[in-house]
Amino acid sequence: MQTPKKPDVVFVDTCIFEEYQYDFSNRIFSLLQDAIIKHKLTLILPKSIQDEFRRHIEQKSQEAASAIKAAQKKAPFVRAIKKWPLKNAKPESIKWELVSLYKKRLEKFLKDSKAQILGYENIDLDAVMSWYHQQIPPFGEGEKRKEFPDAFALASILLYAEKKDSLVAIVTQDKDWEKACSDKSSLVYNRSLSTFLESYEKPTDAKKLHFMIKKQKKLIDKEIEEKFVNCLFCVEEDWEGDVYDIDVQEITYFELQITGIGDREFLAAFQADINFFAHVTCDDYSTAIWDSEDKVAFAINKIDTNVSSSETVSGIIKLGISEDHKSIEKILMLEFDQDTFSVSINDAISDE
């Protein structure tokens, strides 16, 4: 039986970089670079998507600069911080400093990954316009009707695949990209970087490790629970409120993918819903009065209640396996993609 061909080229869509906030220090990107080297893959980036990256980076930098300005307006005393950014710079200059930093890190990632930029030369414009008029993905209804950047990207990827006789992995959460891949023999769809990385491990190994994980679910649940309750929690309605007594009720995994296998350890990327109870105390601003002299609101009453909430948590776990490769011995490492969560008093549990 012929061994199925695996992709030798990979395209990672904008939404994946957005998911990880363009944080190239995130381990998932180093895992991608390791896979590129190990499996001799080519990372491609269509010019239209590269331009989209730059536009998103400018938007994020503007949002960050505006957030710094808003924080100073809300709490002027932050100017006492020795290295407060607005001491010697205006928000606009901070924005462009962030843009420069973001772009340098993006360019370094692309250079280290030996990415190939695909221009607009020789793409099939007739095909693009045909997709547009017939509303064929990546075009669609509503705003999707204007998806020319994605259409140019798709056309350039198809041209590259044809010229190189390559199979291209498309890593995206965009459903229209998924539809666009469905009828094209040179493209395969991957919903996340973790599923893409897992596809390069031996199927028998991945299946065996999933079985080990299932057998040790209680151990993994306990580790995730311990890390979760030690994260920082805040109250959405009052950031100075307190959240404590975190009590995890249930952990449900909806994605758990093997992303790397070593001699006696392996990595798994996961996403899980965590349902939990918590105790909240905060100011009740529905009873607030306005101090016109100090221009600040003071709450007369306090809220002291229990809430029932849930969070979607993602991260990477490294598990050590026994010498005979039959069971998980210990958890070597656990990292969440974020360590700050919020609860709302709107989720208060009735005393009845």
Beta strands, then each sheet from edge to edge (+ up, - down):
strand 1: 9-12
strand 2: 42-46
strand 3: 116-118
strand 4: 168-171
strand 5: 187-190
strand 6: 232-235
strand 7: 242-261
strand 8: 265-291
strand 9: 296-321
strand 10: 328-336
strand 11: 340-343
sheet 1: 3+ 2+ 1+ 4+ 5+
sheet 2: 6+ 11+
sheet 3: 7+ 8- 9+ 10-
end
